[in-house]
């Protein structure tokens, strides 16, 4: 090979190499172009996805704004209801206070004229005894009796109105022992009566001892009163675990009452028997109900006329108000 | 030291019926006493203040006070009487128809000597009045302050 030929061959190789290089480089660029095309496509997709997401977000935002204003409306309604409730509560409290002040005043101011009637009719009986015949004296006695009845009514009314204002002092009260004690006290007032008390076991009751004592006094004295006609008067006290989740009861074999009038039993000044047959102010059971309700319970009675009655009461325990 | 008013009862009562029945009860009970009857709290304080200024011994021996009184009520009169060193030893008996716990508690915290509920029944009423009068006028001994004690 001549040197010229050798040079040409060398240049050929050189050219070849450059060509290869160029091709390699070109290929990179081609690939890059291809990649760019692909990426652009992806980018477009991503772009579209982003648009979608943005739209979704916009939709979400609208929805959450709607929810927010609905919530605000609801809060406003609740606030309005709360204000309404507070207004009602304030009105109720004022009415209650007025009622209590009313019955307090009435009870006091009713006492004064009664004292005068009692005092002056007694004065007539004493000072004018000589000029009074037997009928006149009997009328004065009747005045006195009625004054006493009216006095008992006023006392009952006063006790009833006072109860609403009284604070509760709660403790665990041994109802069985309380029934025993109260029964002894009642019987001491009526030595001529022979009444048997059956005391069944009963659980402690968390409540106001003074008020619960009033319940025991009223239920037991009723039982004693309404068994007056019985040769063998029996009163039973106990606890029925299966009745309304547990109820205390006072049962007697006395006069009983017609269940038709059971709803009147606990009304103030309601009576189911003429006062000539069974004395009383008509406040006792109303007081019992008020006390039981303050203890979160309920009181009711069942009866068969001529055979006796059972008074039940439940108590969820005292609310310490 | 027998003073002129050793037997004086000051009755502050606005109800004329109650007042008359109280006077009648005292008469029937044959208590030796002089009864001064006033109808409202302000009148009662004026009376006490005039006596107080004049001579200590001329103050009433016992004061019977109703709670519901015109002008100054019973508790206000009681507060004035018990916060004055010259009158605070005079026994004060509240005679009222109020059975309110708050009235009773307030009366005792102001230093009342006795709190009595007016009975409705007439025999009980006159017995209560006479018992009270004889207790405070005859049985009970009360400390009486003199000038030198102050």
Interface residues (C-beta under 8 A of the other chain):
Chain A: X104 X108 X111 X112 X113 X114 X115 X116 X118 X119 X120 X121 X122 X123 X144 X147 X148 X150 X151 X154 X158 X162
Chain B: X15 X17 X18 X21 X24 X68 X97 X98 X99 X100 X118 X119 X120 X121 X122 X123 X125 X126
